[in-house]
Amino acid sequence: MSVLIVKNITREGPGLLQELLDQHNIPYHIVDLDKGELFPDPHRYKAVVVLGGPDSANDTTPKMQQELQSIREIVKAKIPYLGACLGMQTLIKANEGEIYRNPIKELGWRDPDDEFFTIELTSEGRADPLFNGLESKLKIFHLHGETVKLSPNMVLLATGKYCLVQAVRVGSNAYGYQGHFELTPEMFETWITRDSDLIPLDREALRKDYALIRQEYEATGRQILTNWLQIANLVK
């Protein structure tokens, strides 16, 4: 059984996660919903990853309705799940949480105070295996305009200054984080030149910031993703 990776838009791929899967010789199957491919039966897979995209989890399109139903099945079946950005929002929406517009769009590396975006682990987050081996404050890349309200069965793992809910757990092994820890240099260049929210930003400033924190950012991303692979019993 392989890992199912679901793209909501073609340009947002698994990045660092794909590198780790290749490194550990873990088979995976990538499905691109943006190309009209369907969300396959999740019961055929050892674990499921849902990536970001410009859709809203509130959309009533057939694509989104199928995605939400599949995620409900994943959580019910206790299949290990990881959602990035929209992948977190769909996890929340599929399990009785709410999606609404955040007061600001969180975009790029820096917040409105010109500080690097960070998430801060809650007491539950510091105790959760997803964040084993990490500090309580982590730099993150953002690309979203919506946020979520958790239902009572969800655990808040990390918070942010301009968007409260930054990482969550649903049940024992379904996780989501609001930003991106999976970026590679190739993905980054594609995003800043093609994404309508990132195009207006200062491209050289984005590149300079990425170079400044890349080593720390990638170490954090690899640790989180490796921790999740361990939670999913894919690596020891």
C-alpha positions in Angstrom: 0.0 0.0 0.0 1.4 3.4 -1.0 0.9 7.0 0.2 -1.8 8.9 -1.7 -0.8 12.5 -2.5 -3.6 14.8 -3.6 -2.9 18.0 -5.5 -5.6 20.7 -5.5 -3.7 22.7 -8.1 -0.9 21.4 -10.4 1.8 23.8 -9.2 1.5 22.9 -5.5 3.3 19.6 -5.2 4.7 17.6 -2.3 8.2 19.1 -2.4 10.3 18.1 0.6 7.8 15.3 1.4 8.4 13.7 -2.0 12.2 13.9 -1.3 11.7 12.0 2.0 9.5 9.4 0.4 12.1 8.7 -2.2 14.8 8.7 0.4 13.0 6.0 2.4 11.8 4.1 -0.7 8.2 4.6 0.3 5.9 4.2 -2.8 3.4 7.0 -3.5 0.7 7.9 -6.0 0.1 11.5 -6.9 -3.4 12.6 -8.1 -4.0 16.0 -9.6 -7.6 17.2 -9.0 -6.8 20.3 -11.0 -6.5 18.2 -14.1 -9.8 16.6 -13.6 -8.5 13.4 -11.9 -10.8 12.0 -9.2 -10.0 11.5 -5.6 -9.5 7.7 -5.4 -10.8 5.4 -2.7 -8.6 6.3 0.3 -9.0 2.8 1.8 -6.5 1.6 -0.8 -3.7 3.6 0.7 -1.5 3.4 3.8 -1.7 7.2 4.4 -3.1 10.3 2.6 -1.7 13.8 2.0 -3.8 16.7 0.7 -1.9 19.8 -0.5 -2.9 23.4 -1.0 -4.7 25.3 -3.7 -6.8 28.4 -4.4 -10.2 26.7 -3.8 -12.2 27.2 -0.7 -13.4 24.3 1.5 -16.8 26.1 1.4 -17.0 25.6 -2.4 -20.0 23.6 -3.6 -18.3 22.3 -6.7 -18.4 18.5 -7.3 -14.6 18.5 -6.9 -14.8 19.9 -3.4 -17.8 17.9 -2.3 -16.0 14.7 -3.3 -12.8 15.8 -1.6 -14.6 16.5 1.7 -16.5 13.2 1.6 -13.2 11.4 1.0 -11.6 13.1 4.0 -14.5 12.2 6.2 -13.9 8.6 5.2 -10.2 8.9 5.9 -10.8 10.2 9.4 -13.5 7.7 10.2 -11.2 4.8 9.0 -8.3 6.3 11.0 -6.1 6.4 7.9 -3.1 8.7 8.7 -3.7 12.1 7.1 -1.7 15.2 6.6 -3.1 18.4 5.1 -1.2 21.6 4.1 -3.0 24.9 3.8 -6.2 24.0 1.9 -5.6 20.4 3.0 -5.9 21.6 6.6 -9.1 23.6 5.8 -10.7 20.7 4.1 -9.9 18.5 7.1 -11.6 20.9 9.4 -14.6 21.5 7.1 -15.1 17.7 6.6 -15.3 17.2 10.3 -17.8 19.8 11.4 -15.5 22.8 11.7 -16.1 26.1 9.9 -14.2 28.1 7.2 -14.3 31.9 7.0 -12.2 34.8 5.7 -9.2 35.7 7.8 -8.9 39.4 8.7 -5.7 39.6 6.5 -4.2 37.4 3.8 -1.0 35.8 5.1 1.4 35.8 2.1 5.0 35.0 1.8 7.6 35.0 4.5 6.8 38.2 6.4 3.8 39.5 8.4 2.4 43.0 8.3 4.9 44.0 11.0 7.7 42.9 8.6 8.6 40.0 10.9 9.0 36.5 9.7 5.8 34.5 9.9 6.0 32.1 12.8 3.7 29.6 14.4 3.9 28.9 18.2 3.2 25.5 19.6 0.5 25.2 22.3 1.0 22.9 25.3 -0.7 20.2 23.3 1.5 20.9 20.3 4.7 20.7 22.3 3.5 17.2 23.6 2.4 16.0 20.2 4.7 13.6 18.2 4.2 15.7 15.0 6.5 18.3 16.5 9.1 16.0 18.2 12.6 17.5 18.2 11.4 21.1 17.4 11.4 24.4 19.2 8.1 26.0 20.2 8.3 28.8 17.6 8.7 27.8 13.9 9.2 29.9 10.8 6.7 29.1 8.0 5.7 30.2 4.5 2.1 31.4 4.0 -0.3 31.6 1.1 -3.9 31.8 2.3 -6.8 34.2 2.9 -9.2 32.0 4.9 -9.0 30.5 8.4 -11.0 28.0 10.5 -13.1 27.5 13.6 -12.5 24.2 15.2 -15.2 21.8 16.4 -15.0 20.3 19.9 -13.3 17.1 18.8 -10.2 18.9 17.4 -7.0 19.8 19.2 -5.2 23.1 18.5 -1.5 22.4 18.2 -0.1 25.8 17.1 -1.2 29.4 16.9 -0.2 32.5 14.9 -0.3 36.3 15.5 -2.5 37.2 12.5 -4.3 33.9 12.1 -5.0 32.0 15.3 -5.3 28.4 14.1 -2.1 27.2 12.6 -1.9 23.5 13.2 -4.5 21.0 14.4 -5.1 17.3 15.1 -8.4 15.5 14.4 -8.6 12.2 16.2 -5.4 10.3 16.8 -3.6 10.6 13.4 -5.2 13.3 11.2 -3.1 16.5 11.1 -3.1 19.8 9.3 -1.1 23.0 9.2 -2.2 26.3 7.7 1.0 27.3 6.0 3.7 25.4 4.0 6.6 23.4 5.3 7.1 21.5 2.1 8.6 24.1 -0.2 11.6 23.4 -2.4 13.5 26.1 -4.4 11.9 24.9 -7.6 8.4 25.1 -6.1 9.2 28.5 -4.6 10.2 30.0 -8.0 7.1 28.6 -9.6 4.8 30.0 -7.0 6.2 33.5 -6.9 6.0 33.8 -10.7 2.6 32.2 -11.2 0.4 32.6 -8.1 -1.9 35.7 -8.3 -1.4 36.6 -4.6 2.3 36.3 -4.7 3.0 38.0 -8.1 2.4 41.5 -6.7 5.0 41.0 -3.9 8.6 42.0 -4.1 10.1 39.0 -5.8 13.7 39.8 -4.9 12.8 40.4 -1.3 11.1 37.0 -1.2 14.2 35.4 -2.6 16.5 37.2 -0.2 14.3 36.0 2.8 14.2 32.5 1.5 18.0 32.4 1.2 18.3 33.8 4.7 16.2 31.2 6.5 16.3 28.3 4.0 18.5 26.0 6.1 16.3 26.5 9.2 13.1 26.3 7.2 14.0 23.0 5.4 15.3 21.4 8.6 12.0 22.2 10.3 10.0 20.9 7.3 11.9 17.7 7.1 11.5 17.1 10.9 7.8 17.7 10.8 7.3 15.5 7.7 9.5 12.7 9.1 7.6 12.8 12.4 4.4 12.4 10.4 5.8 9.5 8.5 6.6 7.9 11.8 3.1 8.5 13.1 1.8 6.8 10.0 4.2 3.9 10.6 5.9 4.4 7.3 9.4 4.9 8.8 10.9 3.9 12.2 
